[in-house]
Amino acid sequence: RPDLMAELAAATGGAVFTSDQADALADRLELHARHRQHTRIVAVWNLPLLLGLFILIVALDCYLRKRRGMA
């Protein structure tokens, strides 16, 4: 099947390399670094669960301060 692979590579503009030609393959590869960045803005106060958690933490803080005589 090596002939079939060589024909396919030639038809698509590619090349065929053997394991002995690994260095030539590495030299032929054009590697480009890709960086993708996605920025998503989320209004935290529009999330009911986080708002409830925040209110719970503030209430717990007030309760503990009052109980220990810090308020």
PQR file with spaces between the fields and no chain letter, atoms N, CA, C, O and H, PARSE charges and radii, in Angstrom:
ATOM       1  N    ARG     1       0.787   -1.204    0.000 -0.4000 1.5000
ATOM       2  CA   ARG     1       0.000    0.000    0.000 -0.0000 2.0000
ATOM       3  C    ARG     1       0.837    1.280    0.000  0.5500 1.7000
ATOM       4  O    ARG     1       0.246    2.359   -0.054 -0.5500 1.4000
ATOM       5  N    PRO     2       2.158    1.237    0.057 -0.5600 1.5000
ATOM       6  CA   PRO     2       2.932    2.483    0.008  0.2800 2.0000
ATOM       7  C    PRO     2       2.716    3.256   -1.284  0.5500 1.7000
ATOM       8  O    PRO     2       2.754    4.486   -1.281 -0.5500 1.4000
ATOM       9  N    ASP     3       2.487    2.539   -2.406 -0.4000 1.5000
ATOM      10  CA   ASP     3       2.262    3.235   -3.672 -0.0000 2.0000
ATOM      11  C    ASP     3       0.958    4.029   -3.630  0.5500 1.7000
ATOM      12  O    ASP     3       0.879    5.142   -4.150 -0.5500 1.4000
ATOM      13  H    ASP     3       2.456    1.539   -2.408  0.4000 1.0000
ATOM      14  N    LEU     4      -0.049    3.449   -3.012 -0.4000 1.5000
ATOM      15  CA   LEU     4      -1.334    4.137   -2.890 -0.0000 2.0000
ATOM      16  C    LEU     4      -1.179    5.405   -2.060  0.5500 1.7000
ATOM      17  O    LEU     4      -1.737    6.447   -2.404 -0.5500 1.4000
ATOM      18  H    LEU     4       0.016    2.544   -2.590  0.4000 1.0000
ATOM      19  N    MET     5      -0.425    5.319   -0.971 -0.4000 1.5000
ATOM      20  CA   MET     5      -0.208    6.484   -0.120 -0.0000 2.0000
ATOM      21  C    MET     5       0.571    7.558   -0.871  0.5500 1.7000
ATOM      22  O    MET     5       0.271    8.744   -0.733 -0.5500 1.4000
ATOM      23  H    MET     5       0.029    4.472   -0.692  0.4000 1.0000
ATOM      24  N    ALA     6       1.568    7.163   -1.663 -0.4000 1.5000
ATOM      25  CA   ALA     6       2.350    8.123   -2.440 -0.0000 2.0000
ATOM      26  C    ALA     6       1.475    8.794   -3.490  0.5500 1.7000
ATOM      27  O    ALA     6       1.598    9.998   -3.718 -0.5500 1.4000
ATOM      28  H    ALA     6       1.812    6.199   -1.774  0.4000 1.0000
ATOM      29  N    GLU     7       0.600    8.040   -4.127 -0.4000 1.5000
ATOM      30  CA   GLU     7      -0.317    8.612   -5.109 -0.0000 2.0000
ATOM      31  C    GLU     7      -1.276    9.608   -4.455  0.5500 1.7000
ATOM      32  O    GLU     7      -1.530   10.688   -4.988 -0.5500 1.4000
ATOM      33  H    GLU     7       0.500    7.063   -3.942  0.4000 1.0000
ATOM      34  N    LEU     8      -1.794    9.227   -3.307 -0.4000 1.5000
ATOM      35  CA   LEU     8      -2.709   10.099   -2.586 -0.0000 2.0000
ATOM      36  C    LEU     8      -2.001   11.377   -2.153  0.5500 1.7000
ATOM      37  O    LEU     8      -2.554   12.468   -2.286 -0.5500 1.4000
ATOM      38  H    LEU     8      -1.587    8.349   -2.874  0.4000 1.0000
ATOM      39  N    ALA     9      -0.791   11.249   -1.642 -0.4000 1.5000
ATOM      40  CA   ALA     9      -0.031   12.422   -1.220 -0.0000 2.0000
ATOM      41  C    ALA     9       0.261   13.336   -2.399  0.5500 1.7000
ATOM      42  O    ALA     9       0.142   14.556   -2.284 -0.5500 1.4000
ATOM      43  H    ALA     9      -0.341   10.362   -1.534  0.4000 1.0000
ATOM      44  N    ALA    10       0.640   12.760   -3.525 -0.4000 1.5000
ATOM      45  CA   ALA    10       0.940   13.558   -4.717 -0.0000 2.0000
ATOM      46  C    ALA    10      -0.316   14.258   -5.229  0.5500 1.7000
ATOM      47  O    ALA    10      -0.244   15.404   -5.673 -0.5500 1.4000
ATOM      48  H    ALA    10       0.736   11.769   -3.618  0.4000 1.0000
ATOM      49  N    ALA    11      -1.441   13.598   -5.174 -0.4000 1.5000
ATOM      50  CA   ALA    11      -2.687   14.175   -5.672 -0.0000 2.0000
ATOM      51  C    ALA    11      -3.180   15.328   -4.797  0.5500 1.7000
ATOM      52  O    ALA    11      -3.875   16.220   -5.284 -0.5500 1.4000
ATOM      53  H    ALA    11      -1.500   12.668   -4.813  0.4000 1.0000
ATOM      54  N    THR    12      -2.832   15.317   -3.532 -0.4000 1.5000
ATOM      55  CA   THR    12      -3.306   16.362   -2.617 -0.0000 2.0000
ATOM      56  C    THR    12      -2.242   17.384   -2.280  0.5500 1.7000
ATOM      57  O    THR    12      -2.457   18.250   -1.433 -0.5500 1.4000
ATOM      58  H    THR    12      -2.267   14.592   -3.137  0.4000 1.0000
ATOM      59  N    GLY    13      -1.088   17.291   -2.941 -0.4000 1.5000
ATOM      60  CA   GLY    13      -0.021   18.266   -2.684 -0.0000 2.0000
ATOM      61  C    GLY    13       0.806   17.940   -1.466  0.5500 1.7000
ATOM      62  O    GLY    13       1.490   18.810   -0.928 -0.5500 1.4000
ATOM      63  H    GLY    13      -0.914   16.587   -3.630  0.4000 1.0000
ATOM      64  N    GLY    14       0.754   16.712   -1.026 -0.4000 1.5000
ATOM      65  CA   GLY    14       1.503   16.304    0.159 -0.0000 2.0000
ATOM      66  C    GLY    14       2.772   15.571   -0.209  0.5500 1.7000
ATOM      67  O    GLY    14       3.205   15.610   -1.361 -0.5500 1.4000
ATOM      68  H    GLY    14       0.197   16.005   -1.463  0.4000 1.0000
ATOM      69  N    ALA    15       3.362   14.914    0.746 -0.4000 1.5000
ATOM      70  CA   ALA    15       4.589   14.154    0.544 -0.0000 2.0000
ATOM      71  C    ALA    15       4.562   12.917    1.423  0.5500 1.7000
ATOM      72  O    ALA    15       3.828   12.853    2.409 -0.5500 1.4000
ATOM      73  H    ALA    15       3.010   14.882    1.681  0.4000 1.0000
ATOM      74  N    VAL    16       5.366   11.947    1.053 -0.4000 1.5000
ATOM      75  CA   VAL    16       5.464   10.702    1.805 -0.0000 2.0000
ATOM      76  C    VAL    16       6.847   10.645    2.436  0.5500 1.7000
ATOM      77  O    VAL    16       7.853   10.910    1.779 -0.5500 1.4000
ATOM      78  H    VAL    16       5.962   11.999    0.252  0.4000 1.0000
ATOM      79  N    PHE    17       6.886   10.299    3.708 -0.4000 1.5000
ATOM      80  CA   PHE    17       8.145   10.175    4.435 -0.0000 2.0000
ATOM      81  C    PHE    17       8.221    8.798    5.073  0.5500 1.7000
ATOM      82  O    PHE    17       7.207    8.236    5.488 -0.5500 1.4000
ATOM      83  H    PHE    17       6.069   10.083    4.243  0.4000 1.0000
ATOM      84  N    THR    18       9.422    8.264    5.147 -0.4000 1.5000
ATOM      85  CA   THR    18       9.643    7.004    5.855 -0.0000 2.0000
ATOM      86  C    THR    18      10.138    7.334    7.255  0.5500 1.7000
ATOM      87  O    THR    18      10.412    8.492    7.570 -0.5500 1.4000
ATOM      88  H    THR    18      10.246    8.720    4.810  0.4000 1.0000
ATOM      89  N    SER    19      10.249    6.332    8.072 -0.4000 1.5000
ATOM      90  CA   SER    19      10.722    6.579    9.437 -0.0000 2.0000
ATOM      91  C    SER    19      12.164    7.067    9.448  0.5500 1.7000
ATOM      92  O    SER    19      12.577    7.726   10.403 -0.5500 1.4000
ATOM      93  H    SER    19      10.026    5.391    7.816  0.4000 1.0000
ATOM      94  N    ASP    20      12.935    6.762    8.417 -0.4000 1.5000
ATOM      95  CA   ASP    20      14.313    7.245    8.343 -0.0000 2.0000
ATOM      96  C    ASP    20      14.371    8.736    8.020  0.5500 1.7000
ATOM      97  O    ASP    20      15.399    9.377    8.238 -0.5500 1.4000
ATOM      98  H    ASP    20      12.599    6.227    7.642  0.4000 1.0000
ATOM      99  N    GLN    21      13.298    9.282    7.511 -0.4000 1.5000
ATOM     100  CA   GLN    21      13.269   10.680    7.093 -0.0000 2.0000
ATOM     101  C    GLN    21      12.530   11.579    8.087  0.5500 1.7000
ATOM     102  O    GLN    21      11.952   12.592    7.696 -0.5500 1.4000
ATOM     103  H    GLN    21      12.463    8.762    7.333  0.4000 1.0000
ATOM     104  N    ALA    22      12.548   11.219    9.342 -0.4000 1.5000
ATOM     105  CA   ALA    22      11.816   11.973   10.362 -0.0000 2.0000
ATOM     106  C    ALA    22      12.333   13.401   10.481  0.5500 1.7000
ATOM     107  O    ALA    22      11.546   14.324   10.689 -0.5500 1.4000
ATOM     108  H    ALA    22      13.018   10.396    9.660  0.4000 1.0000
ATOM     109  N    ASP    23      13.632   13.595   10.355 -0.4000 1.5000
ATOM     110  CA   ASP    23      14.187   14.947   10.449 -0.0000 2.0000
ATOM     111  C    ASP    23      13.694   15.818    9.291  0.5500 1.7000
ATOM     112  O    ASP    23      13.381   16.992    9.487 -0.5500 1.4000
ATOM     113  H    ASP    23      14.271   12.845   10.186  0.4000 1.0000
ATOM     114  N    ALA    24      13.628   15.257    8.114 -0.4000 1.5000
ATOM     115  CA   ALA    24      13.144   16.006    6.957 -0.0000 2.0000
ATOM     116  C    ALA    24      11.669   16.368    7.141  0.5500 1.7000
ATOM     117  O    ALA    24      11.239   17.449    6.737 -0.5500 1.4000
ATOM     118  H    ALA    24      13.883   14.303    7.955  0.4000 1.0000
ATOM     119  N    LEU    25      10.909   15.482    7.739 -0.4000 1.5000
ATOM     120  CA   LEU    25       9.505   15.761    7.998 -0.0000 2.0000
ATOM     121  C    LEU    25       9.371   16.917    8.986  0.5500 1.7000
ATOM     122  O    LEU    25       8.569   17.829    8.785 -0.5500 1.4000
ATOM     123  H    LEU    25      11.259   14.604    8.067  0.4000 1.0000
ATOM     124  N    ALA    26      10.161   16.868   10.047 -0.4000 1.5000
ATOM     125  CA   ALA    26      10.103   17.929   11.053 -0.0000 2.0000
ATOM     126  C    ALA    26      10.483   19.273   10.448  0.5500 1.7000
ATOM     127  O    ALA    26       9.898   20.297   10.801 -0.5500 1.4000
ATOM     128  H    ALA    26      10.812   16.127   10.211  0.4000 1.0000
ATOM     129  N    ASP    27      11.450   19.285    9.545 -0.4000 1.5000
ATOM     130  CA   ASP    27      11.863   20.527    8.908 -0.0000 2.0000
ATOM     131  C    ASP    27      10.781   21.060    7.972  0.5500 1.7000
ATOM     132  O    ASP    27      10.649   22.273    7.810 -0.5500 1.4000
ATOM     133  H    ASP    27      11.925   18.453    9.257  0.4000 1.0000
ATOM     134  N    ARG    28      10.027   20.191    7.372 -0.4000 1.5000
ATOM     135  CA   ARG    28       9.019   20.601    6.395 -0.0000 2.0000
ATOM     136  C    ARG    28       7.734   21.124    7.053  0.5500 1.7000
ATOM     137  O    ARG    28       6.994   21.905    6.455 -0.5500 1.4000
ATOM     138  H    ARG    28      10.134   19.205    7.504  0.4000 1.0000
ATOM     139  N    LEU    29       7.489   20.697    8.254 -0.4000 1.5000
ATOM     140  CA   LEU    29       6.275   21.135    8.936 -0.0000 2.0000
ATOM     141  C    LEU    29       6.355   22.622    9.261  0.5500 1.7000
ATOM     142  O    LEU    29       7.375   23.111    9.748 -0.5500 1.4000
ATOM     143  H    LEU    29       8.090   20.063    8.740  0.4000 1.0000
ATOM     144  N    GLU    30       5.288   23.316    8.990 -0.4000 1.5000
ATOM     145  CA   GLU    30       5.194   24.723    9.342 -0.0000 2.0000
ATOM     146  C    GLU    30       4.273   24.827   10.552  0.5500 1.7000
ATOM     147  O    GLU    30       3.052   24.733   10.432 -0.5500 1.4000
ATOM     148  H    GLU    30       4.460   22.918    8.595  0.4000 1.0000
ATOM     149  N    LEU    31       4.870   25.020   11.695 -0.4000 1.5000
ATOM     150  CA   LEU    31       4.086   25.069   12.921 -0.0000 2.0000
ATOM     151  C    LEU    31       3.860   26.525   13.313  0.5500 1.7000
ATOM     152  O    LEU    31       4.803   27.313   13.389 -0.5500 1.4000
ATOM     153  H    LEU    31       5.862   25.097   11.792  0.4000 1.0000
ATOM     154  N    HIS    32       2.633   26.861   13.555 -0.4000 1.5000
ATOM     155  CA   HIS    32       2.265   28.206   13.975 -0.0000 2.0000
ATOM     156  C    HIS    32       1.540   28.100   15.308  0.5500 1.7000
ATOM     157  O    HIS    32       0.638   27.281   15.484 -0.5500 1.4000
ATOM     158  H    HIS    32       1.867   26.220   13.494  0.4000 1.0000
ATOM     159  N    ALA    33       1.948   28.934   16.227 -0.4000 1.5000
ATOM     160  CA   ALA    33       1.287   28.936   17.527 -0.0000 2.0000
ATOM     161  C    ALA    33      -0.083   29.600   17.388  0.5500 1.7000
ATOM     162  O    ALA    33      -0.217   30.648   16.757 -0.5500 1.4000
ATOM     163  H    ALA    33       2.681   29.599   16.084  0.4000 1.0000
ATOM     164  N    ARG    34      -1.067   28.994   17.971 -0.4000 1.5000
ATOM     165  CA   ARG    34      -2.412   29.557   17.952 -0.0000 2.0000
ATOM     166  C    ARG    34      -2.786   29.980   19.361  0.5500 1.7000
ATOM     167  O    ARG    34      -2.634   29.230   20.325 -0.5500 1.4000
ATOM     168  H    ARG    34      -0.958   28.142   18.484  0.4000 1.0000
ATOM     169  N    HIS    35      -3.271   31.183   19.444 -0.4000 1.5000
ATOM     170  CA   HIS    35      -3.744   31.687   20.732 -0.0000 2.0000
ATOM     171  C    HIS    35      -5.161   32.193   20.536  0.5500 1.7000
ATOM     172  O    HIS    35      -5.427   33.027   19.671 -0.5500 1.4000
ATOM     173  H    HIS    35      -3.394   31.792   18.661  0.4000 1.0000
ATOM     174  N    ARG    36      -6.040   31.686   21.334 -0.4000 1.5000
ATOM     175  CA   ARG    36      -7.420   32.132   21.286 -0.0000 2.0000
ATOM     176  C    ARG    36      -7.801   32.629   22.660  0.5500 1.7000
ATOM     177  O    ARG    36      -7.526   31.987   23.674 -0.5500 1.4000
ATOM     178  H    ARG    36      -5.823   31.009   22.036  0.4000 1.0000
ATOM     179  N    GLN    37      -8.431   33.773   22.675 -0.4000 1.5000
ATOM     180  CA   GLN    37      -8.855   34.332   23.944 -0.0000 2.0000
ATOM     181  C    GLN    37     -10.314   34.740   23.832  0.5500 1.7000
ATOM     182  O    GLN    37     -10.715   35.436   22.898 -0.5500 1.4000
ATOM     183  H    GLN    37      -8.654   34.295   21.852  0.4000 1.0000
ATOM     184  N    HIS    38     -11.076   34.305   24.774 -0.4000 1.5000
ATOM     185  CA   HIS    38     -12.489   34.658   24.813 -0.0000 2.0000
ATOM     186  C    HIS    38     -12.742   35.430   26.090  0.5500 1.7000
ATOM     187  O    HIS    38     -12.376   34.983   27.177 -0.5500 1.4000
ATOM     188  H    HIS    38     -10.751   33.740   25.532  0.4000 1.0000
ATOM     189  N    THR    39     -13.355   36.566   25.964 -0.4000 1.5000
ATOM     190  CA   THR    39     -13.703   37.369   27.126 -0.0000 2.0000
ATOM     191  C    THR    39     -15.215   37.360   27.259  0.5500 1.7000
ATOM     192  O    THR    39     -15.949   37.654   26.316 -0.5500 1.4000
ATOM     193  H    THR    39     -13.652   36.929   25.081  0.4000 1.0000
ATOM     194  N    ARG    40     -15.641   37.025   28.421 -0.4000 1.5000
ATOM     195  CA   ARG    40     -17.077   36.982   28.668 -0.0000 2.0000
ATOM     196  C    ARG    40     -17.373   37.774   29.921  0.5500 1.7000
ATOM     197  O    ARG    40     -16.815   37.488   30.980 -0.5500 1.4000
ATOM     198  H    ARG    40     -15.044   36.786   29.187  0.4000 1.0000
ATOM     199  N    ILE    41     -18.230   38.751   29.820 -0.4000 1.5000
ATOM     200  CA   ILE    41     -18.602   39.572   30.964 -0.0000 2.0000
ATOM     201  C    ILE    41     -19.911   39.036   31.527  0.5500 1.7000
ATOM     202  O    ILE    41     -20.918   38.925   30.827 -0.5500 1.4000
ATOM     203  H    ILE    41     -18.683   38.984   28.959  0.4000 1.0000
ATOM     204  N    VAL    42     -19.866   38.710   32.809 -0.4000 1.5000
ATOM     205  CA   VAL    42     -21.047   38.167   33.476 -0.0000 2.0000
ATOM     206  C    VAL    42     -21.412   39.104   34.618  0.5500 1.7000
ATOM     207  O    VAL    42     -20.582   39.386   35.483 -0.5500 1.4000
ATOM     208  H    VAL    42     -19.048   38.800   33.378  0.4000 1.0000
ATOM     209  N    ALA    43     -22.618   39.574   34.623 -0.4000 1.5000
ATOM     210  CA   ALA    43     -23.096   40.395   35.719 -0.0000 2.0000
ATOM     211  C    ALA    43     -23.399   39.466   36.892  0.5500 1.7000
ATOM     212  O    ALA    43     -24.401   38.752   36.897 -0.5500 1.4000
ATOM     213  H    ALA    43     -23.292   39.345   33.921  0.4000 1.0000
ATOM     214  N    VAL    44     -22.516   39.491   37.877 -0.4000 1.5000
ATOM     215  CA   VAL    44     -22.611   38.556   39.000 -0.0000 2.0000
ATOM     216  C    VAL    44     -23.916   38.745   39.767  0.5500 1.7000
ATOM     217  O    VAL    44     -24.503   37.779   40.256 -0.5500 1.4000
ATOM     218  H    VAL    44     -21.701   40.071   37.873  0.4000 1.0000
ATOM     219  N    TRP    45     -24.358   39.976   39.867 -0.4000 1.5000
ATOM     220  CA   TRP    45     -25.559   40.231   40.665 -0.0000 2.0000
ATOM     221  C    TRP    45     -26.815   39.751   39.968  0.5500 1.7000
ATOM     222  O    TRP    45     -27.882   39.709   40.582 -0.5500 1.4000
ATOM     223  H    TRP    45     -23.881   40.760   39.470  0.4000 1.0000
ATOM     224  N    ASN    46     -26.714   39.393   38.715 -0.4000 1.5000
ATOM     225  CA   ASN    46     -27.878   38.848   38.021 -0.0000 2.0000
ATOM     226  C    ASN    46     -28.004   37.339   38.218  0.5500 1.7000
ATOM     227  O    ASN    46     -28.940   36.723   37.707 -0.5500 1.4000
ATOM     228  H    ASN    46     -25.848   39.426   38.216  0.4000 1.0000
ATOM     229  N    LEU    47     -27.080   36.748   38.945 -0.4000 1.5000
ATOM     230  CA   LEU    47     -27.134   35.315   39.223 -0.0000 2.0000
ATOM     231  C    LEU    47     -27.713   35.126   40.620  0.5500 1.7000
ATOM     232  O    LEU    47     -27.028   35.409   41.604 -0.5500 1.4000
ATOM     233  H    LEU    47     -26.320   37.248   39.359  0.4000 1.0000
ATOM     234  N    PRO    48     -28.941   34.661   40.735 -0.5600 1.5000
ATOM     235  CA   PRO    48     -29.615   34.573   42.035  0.2800 2.0000
ATOM     236  C    PRO    48     -28.856   33.740   43.064  0.5500 1.7000
ATOM     237  O    PRO    48     -28.851   34.080   44.247 -0.5500 1.4000
ATOM     238  N    LEU    49     -28.228   32.677   42.641 -0.4000 1.5000
ATOM     239  CA   LEU    49     -27.516   31.821   43.592 -0.0000 2.0000
ATOM     240  C    LEU    49     -26.347   32.570   44.240  0.5500 1.7000
ATOM     241  O    LEU    49     -26.150   32.480   45.451 -0.5500 1.4000
ATOM     242  H    LEU    49     -28.232   32.400   41.680  0.4000 1.0000
ATOM     243  N    LEU    50     -25.582   33.300   43.447 -0.4000 1.5000
ATOM     244  CA   LEU    50     -24.457   34.048   44.006 -0.0000 2.0000
ATOM     245  C    LEU    50     -24.929   35.203   44.873  0.5500 1.7000
ATOM     246  O    LEU    50     -24.321   35.497   45.902 -0.5500 1.4000
ATOM     247  H    LEU    50     -25.742   33.374   42.462  0.4000 1.0000
ATOM     248  N    LEU    51     -26.002   35.856   44.469 -0.4000 1.5000
ATOM     249  CA   LEU    51     -26.543   36.938   45.282 -0.0000 2.0000
ATOM     250  C    LEU    51     -27.012   36.401   46.637  0.5500 1.7000
ATOM     251  O    LEU    51     -26.750   37.007   47.676 -0.5500 1.4000
ATOM     252  H    LEU    51     -26.496   35.618   43.633  0.4000 1.0000
ATOM     253  N    GLY    52     -27.699   35.270   46.617 -0.4000 1.5000
ATOM     254  CA   GLY    52     -28.142   34.667   47.869 -0.0000 2.0000
ATOM     255  C    GLY    52     -26.979   34.239   48.750  0.5500 1.7000
ATOM     256  O    GLY    52     -27.033   34.396   49.970 -0.5500 1.4000
ATOM     257  H    GLY    52     -27.912   34.778   45.773  0.4000 1.0000
ATOM     258  N    LEU    53     -25.929   33.700   48.143 -0.4000 1.5000
ATOM     259  CA   LEU    53     -24.745   33.302   48.899 -0.0000 2.0000
ATOM     260  C    LEU    53     -24.072   34.513   49.528  0.5500 1.7000
ATOM     261  O    LEU    53     -23.636   34.449   50.678 -0.5500 1.4000
ATOM     262  H    LEU    53     -25.884   33.572   47.153  0.4000 1.0000
ATOM     263  N    PHE    54     -23.982   35.604   48.800 -0.4000 1.5000
ATOM     264  CA   PHE    54     -23.383   36.828   49.332 -0.0000 2.0000
ATOM     265  C    PHE    54     -24.183   37.352   50.516  0.5500 1.7000
ATOM     266  O    PHE    54     -23.609   37.713   51.544 -0.5500 1.4000
ATOM     267  H    PHE    54     -24.336   35.657   47.866  0.4000 1.0000
ATOM     268  N    ILE    55     -25.505   37.394   50.377 -0.4000 1.5000
ATOM     269  CA   ILE    55     -26.354   37.870   51.478 -0.0000 2.0000
ATOM     270  C    ILE    55     -26.212   36.958   52.692  0.5500 1.7000
ATOM     271  O    ILE    55     -26.180   37.439   53.824 -0.5500 1.4000
ATOM     272  H    ILE    55     -25.970   37.101   49.543  0.4000 1.0000
ATOM     273  N    LEU    56     -26.127   35.655   52.470 -0.4000 1.5000
ATOM     274  CA   LEU    56     -25.955   34.705   53.569 -0.0000 2.0000
ATOM     275  C    LEU    56     -24.632   34.931   54.303  0.5500 1.7000
ATOM     276  O    LEU    56     -24.588   34.892   55.533 -0.5500 1.4000
ATOM     277  H    LEU    56     -26.152   35.265   51.550  0.4000 1.0000
ATOM     278  N    ILE    57     -23.568   35.165   53.561 -0.4000 1.5000
ATOM     279  CA   ILE    57     -22.250   35.386   54.179 -0.0000 2.0000
ATOM     280  C    ILE    57     -22.252   36.678   54.982  0.5500 1.7000
ATOM     281  O    ILE    57     -21.712   36.710   56.088 -0.5500 1.4000
ATOM     282  H    ILE    57     -23.603   35.197   52.562  0.4000 1.0000
ATOM     283  N    VAL    58     -22.844   37.740   54.456 -0.4000 1.5000
ATOM     284  CA   VAL    58     -22.910   39.013   55.190 -0.0000 2.0000
ATOM     285  C    VAL    58     -23.760   38.848   56.444  0.5500 1.7000
ATOM     286  O    VAL    58     -23.394   39.351   57.506 -0.5500 1.4000
ATOM     287  H    VAL    58     -23.283   37.714   53.558  0.4000 1.0000
ATOM     288  N    ALA    59     -24.881   38.157   56.339 -0.4000 1.5000
ATOM     289  CA   ALA    59     -25.736   37.943   57.514 -0.0000 2.0000
ATOM     290  C    ALA    59     -25.015   37.109   58.571  0.5500 1.7000
ATOM     291  O    ALA    59     -25.116   37.395   59.765 -0.5500 1.4000
ATOM     292  H    ALA    59     -25.179   37.748   55.477  0.4000 1.0000
ATOM     293  N    LEU    60     -24.294   36.086   58.138 -0.4000 1.5000
ATOM     294  CA   LEU    60     -23.545   35.259   59.078 -0.0000 2.0000
ATOM     295  C    LEU    60     -22.458   36.062   59.767  0.5500 1.7000
ATOM     296  O    LEU    60     -22.220   35.887   60.962 -0.5500 1.4000
ATOM     297  H    LEU    60     -24.213   35.854   57.169  0.4000 1.0000
ATOM     298  N    ASP    61     -21.799   36.939   59.027 -0.4000 1.5000
ATOM     299  CA   ASP    61     -20.767   37.798   59.606 -0.0000 2.0000
ATOM     300  C    ASP    61     -21.377   38.722   60.661  0.5500 1.7000
ATOM     301  O    ASP    61     -20.819   38.878   61.747 -0.5500 1.4000
ATOM     302  H    ASP    61     -21.993   37.081   58.057  0.4000 1.0000
ATOM     303  N    CYS    62     -22.518   39.332   60.346 -0.4000 1.5000
ATOM     304  CA   CYS    62     -23.187   40.218   61.310 -0.0000 2.0000
ATOM     305  C    CYS    62     -23.605   39.455   62.560  0.5500 1.7000
ATOM     306  O    CYS    62     -23.437   39.949   63.675 -0.5500 1.4000
ATOM     307  H    CYS    62     -22.971   39.205   59.464  0.4000 1.0000
ATOM     308  N    TYR    63     -24.144   38.263   62.382 -0.4000 1.5000
ATOM     309  CA   TYR    63     -24.581   37.440   63.505 -0.0000 2.0000
ATOM     310  C    TYR    63     -23.407   37.071   64.417  0.5500 1.7000
ATOM     311  O    TYR    63     -23.506   37.187   65.639 -0.5500 1.4000
ATOM     312  H    TYR    63     -24.280   37.862   61.476  0.4000 1.0000
ATOM     313  N    LEU    64     -22.291   36.624   63.817 -0.4000 1.5000
ATOM     314  CA   LEU    64     -21.140   36.236   64.614 -0.0000 2.0000
ATOM     315  C    LEU    64     -20.516   37.426   65.344  0.5500 1.7000
ATOM     316  O    LEU    64     -20.100   37.304   66.496 -0.5500 1.4000
ATOM     317  H    LEU    64     -22.211   36.529   62.825  0.4000 1.0000
ATOM     318  N    ARG    65     -20.455   38.561   64.677 -0.4000 1.5000
ATOM     319  CA   ARG    65     -19.914   39.767   65.350 -0.0000 2.0000
ATOM     320  C    ARG    65     -20.792   40.168   66.531  0.5500 1.7000
ATOM     321  O    ARG    65     -20.270   40.501   67.595 -0.5500 1.4000
ATOM     322  H    ARG    65     -20.792   38.660   63.741  0.4000 1.0000
ATOM     323  N    LYS    66     -22.109   40.143   66.366 -0.4000 1.5000
ATOM     324  CA   LYS    66     -23.005   40.522   67.448 -0.0000 2.0000
ATOM     325  C    LYS    66     -22.908   39.540   68.609  0.5500 1.7000
ATOM     326  O    LYS    66     -22.940   39.940   69.773 -0.5500 1.4000
ATOM     327  H    LYS    66     -22.533   39.873   65.502  0.4000 1.0000
ATOM     328  N    ARG    67     -22.789   38.258   68.289 -0.4000 1.5000
ATOM     329  CA   ARG    67     -22.714   37.234   69.341 -0.0000 2.0000
ATOM     330  C    ARG    67     -21.441   37.354   70.171  0.5500 1.7000
ATOM     331  O    ARG    67     -21.445   37.080   71.372 -0.5500 1.4000
ATOM     332  H    ARG    67     -22.763   37.933   67.344  0.4000 1.0000
ATOM     333  N    ARG    68     -20.354   37.764   69.522 -0.4000 1.5000
ATOM     334  CA   ARG    68     -19.071   37.900   70.225 -0.0000 2.0000
ATOM     335  C    ARG    68     -18.879   39.305   70.820  0.5500 1.7000
ATOM     336  O    ARG    68     -17.822   39.595   71.378 -0.5500 1.4000
ATOM     337  H    ARG    68     -20.351   37.986   68.547  0.4000 1.0000
ATOM     338  N    GLY    69     -19.867   40.155   70.708 -0.4000 1.5000
ATOM     339  CA   GLY    69     -19.794   41.505   71.286 -0.0000 2.0000
ATOM     340  C    GLY    69     -18.921   42.446   70.475  0.5500 1.7000
ATOM     341  O    GLY    69     -18.384   43.413   71.015 -0.5500 1.4000
ATOM     342  H    GLY    69     -20.726   39.918   70.255  0.4000 1.0000
ATOM     343  N    MET    70     -18.775   42.176   69.190 -0.4000 1.5000
ATOM     344  CA   MET    70     -17.925   43.021   68.347 -0.0000 2.0000
ATOM     345  C    MET    70     -18.740   44.059   67.581  0.5500 1.7000
ATOM     346  O    MET    70     -18.192   44.845   66.808 -0.5500 1.4000
ATOM     347  H    MET    70     -19.212   41.390   68.752  0.4000 1.0000
ATOM     348  N    ALA    71     -20.054   44.056   67.802 -0.4000 1.5000
ATOM     349  CA   ALA    71     -20.884   45.012   67.040 -0.0000 2.0000
ATOM     350  C    ALA    71     -21.635   45.934   67.979  0.5500 1.7000
ATOM     351  O    ALA    71     -22.381   46.802   67.526 -0.5500 1.4000
ATOM     352  H    ALA    71     -20.499   43.417   68.429  0.4000 1.0000
